[in-house]
Amino acid sequence: MTIWVENGLDQDVVIQVKGNRVESCDGAINVGSSFTVSAGSNDARTLTPDTSGWLPYIMVEVSCPAAPTSGSLTVYLVKTKDEQPKLVDALEIRDTNVHSPDTDPSKVFIQEW
């Protein structure tokens, strides 16, 4: 599966993929290292059970080193060409806080692997 990031913000964004054995942010662990997606660009990271491990639930935490003033962030969990649920849905970040399903439940989601 692939984490596809569309950074429409005017600042870089840091993405940390998280996984959990239950559908919750509580107790979630990092899956791989965080990565930065430049302002106004797209990037992707592919996860496979043999290299990243497998947990039934996947989510992301996102933050910006500098507060954006425009744009939004969308992140997809690409499972197949027809199955691409959103992990982040047009989140308009305007601060340097960490955003997660706990902080922005209407825009940041937990999905099944």
Secondary structure, 3 states (H helix, E strand, C coil): CEEEEEECCCCCEEEEEEEECCCCCCCCEECCCCEEECCCCEEEEECCHHHHCCCCEEEEEEECCCCCCCCCEEEEEECCCCCCCEEEEEECCCCCCCECCCCCCCCECCEEC
